[in-house]
């Protein structure tokens, strides 16, 4: 698999994953790739924000630390900006989905069974990593 950063004719940037470069070119030629924002099919590859070369142990360690830092920032953002509903996550998400509760950003925990039910009901959710202490932060 290969990932490309793509840009539509309206300037929206998004990521696309393909079997290989030839699969990208074929799908592009057949008009099968469209912008997820505006559905434009005038697509081109653009420069990636970053790349990770496989190489030295130092480069791999730096990449791992960078990814951990990004995950930690995401976790901190969610903790600071989402209501913690604890183990009532699935129930609260369903209430909002069906209009029984005001929409808001929530976080919490759910079982695999609850997550499967949310998927069946068409409730969008995202699982993110949780960090409990900042002891290992390298900033």
C-alpha positions as CSV (number, residue, x, y, z in Angstrom):
1,X,0.0,0.0,0.0
2,X,1.0,3.6,-0.7
3,X,-0.4,6.8,0.6
4,X,-0.4,10.0,-1.4
5,X,-1.4,13.5,-0.4
6,X,-3.8,14.8,-3.0
7,X,-5.3,18.1,-3.9
8,X,-8.5,18.9,-5.8
9,X,-9.0,21.8,-8.3
10,X,-10.6,23.8,-5.5
11,X,-7.6,23.5,-3.2
12,X,-8.8,20.9,-0.7
13,X,-6.0,18.6,0.4
14,X,-6.7,15.0,1.5
15,X,-5.0,11.6,1.7
16,X,-5.5,8.6,-0.6
17,X,-4.3,5.1,-0.1
18,X,-3.6,2.9,-3.1
19,X,-2.3,-0.6,-3.9
20,X,0.6,1.0,-5.7
21,X,1.5,4.0,-8.0
22,X,0.0,2.3,-11.0
23,X,-3.3,1.8,-9.2
24,X,-3.4,5.5,-8.4
25,X,-2.7,6.5,-12.0
26,X,-5.4,4.1,-13.3
27,X,-8.0,5.4,-10.9
28,X,-7.1,9.0,-11.6
29,X,-7.4,8.4,-15.4
30,X,-10.8,6.7,-15.0
31,X,-12.1,9.6,-12.8
32,X,-12.5,7.3,-9.8
33,X,-10.8,9.6,-7.4
34,X,-12.8,12.6,-6.0
35,X,-12.4,15.2,-3.3
36,X,-14.2,14.1,-0.1
37,X,-15.1,17.8,0.5
38,X,-16.5,19.0,-2.8
39,X,-16.5,15.8,-5.1
40,X,-14.2,17.5,-7.6
41,X,-12.4,14.9,-9.8
42,X,-9.6,17.3,-10.9
43,X,-7.0,15.6,-8.6
44,X,-3.3,15.9,-8.4
45,X,-0.6,14.7,-6.1
46,X,0.9,17.3,-3.8
47,X,3.9,17.4,-1.5
48,X,3.5,15.4,1.7
49,X,3.7,17.3,5.0
50,X,6.3,14.8,6.2
51,X,7.8,11.4,5.4
52,X,9.6,8.8,7.5
53,X,12.5,7.1,5.9
54,X,13.3,3.7,7.1
55,X,17.0,3.8,8.0
56,X,19.1,4.4,11.0
57,X,17.9,3.4,14.5
58,X,18.1,7.1,15.4
59,X,15.7,8.1,12.6
60,X,13.3,5.4,13.7
61,X,13.5,6.5,17.3
62,X,12.9,10.1,16.3
63,X,9.9,9.1,14.2
64,X,8.5,7.0,17.1
65,X,8.9,9.9,19.5
66,X,7.3,12.3,17.0
67,X,4.3,10.0,16.6
68,X,4.0,9.6,20.4
69,X,4.0,13.4,20.8
70,X,1.2,13.8,18.2
71,X,-0.8,11.1,19.9
72,X,-0.3,12.8,23.3
73,X,-1.4,16.2,21.9
74,X,-4.5,14.5,20.5
75,X,-5.2,12.9,23.8
76,X,-4.7,16.2,25.7
77,X,-7.0,18.0,23.2
78,X,-9.8,15.5,23.7
79,X,-9.4,15.6,27.5
80,X,-9.6,19.4,27.5
81,X,-12.4,19.9,25.0
82,X,-14.7,16.9,25.2
83,X,-17.2,16.0,28.0
84,X,-16.2,12.9,29.9
85,X,-19.3,10.6,30.0
86,X,-17.3,7.6,31.3
87,X,-18.8,4.2,30.6
88,X,-22.1,5.9,29.4
89,X,-20.4,6.8,26.1
90,X,-22.5,4.6,23.9
91,X,-25.8,5.6,25.5
92,X,-25.0,9.3,25.3
93,X,-23.9,9.0,21.7
94,X,-27.1,7.2,20.8
95,X,-29.2,9.9,22.6
96,X,-27.5,12.6,20.5
97,X,-27.8,10.6,17.3
98,X,-31.6,10.3,17.8
99,X,-32.1,13.9,19.0
100,X,-32.9,13.0,22.6
101,X,-29.9,15.0,23.8
102,X,-28.1,18.2,22.6
103,X,-25.2,17.4,20.3
104,X,-21.8,17.9,22.0
105,X,-18.3,16.5,21.9
106,X,-18.0,13.6,24.3
107,X,-15.4,11.1,25.3
108,X,-15.6,7.9,27.4
109,X,-15.4,4.2,27.2
110,X,-17.4,1.5,25.5
111,X,-17.3,-2.3,25.1
112,X,-16.8,-4.0,21.8
113,X,-20.4,-4.9,21.8
114,X,-21.5,-1.3,22.3
115,X,-19.2,-0.1,19.5
116,X,-20.7,-2.7,17.2
117,X,-24.1,-1.4,18.0
118,X,-23.1,2.2,17.4
119,X,-21.8,1.2,14.0
120,X,-25.0,-0.6,13.2
121,X,-27.0,2.5,14.2
122,X,-24.8,4.7,12.0
123,X,-23.3,6.7,14.9
124,X,-19.9,8.0,14.0
125,X,-17.2,7.7,16.6
126,X,-13.4,7.6,16.7
127,X,-11.2,5.6,19.1
128,X,-8.1,7.5,20.2
129,X,-5.2,6.7,22.5
130,X,-5.3,7.7,26.1
131,X,-2.3,8.9,28.1
132,X,-2.6,8.9,31.8
133,X,0.6,10.8,32.8
134,X,3.0,13.2,31.1
135,X,6.1,11.6,32.7
136,X,7.4,10.3,29.4
137,X,6.8,13.5,27.3
138,X,10.0,14.6,25.7
139,X,9.0,18.2,24.9
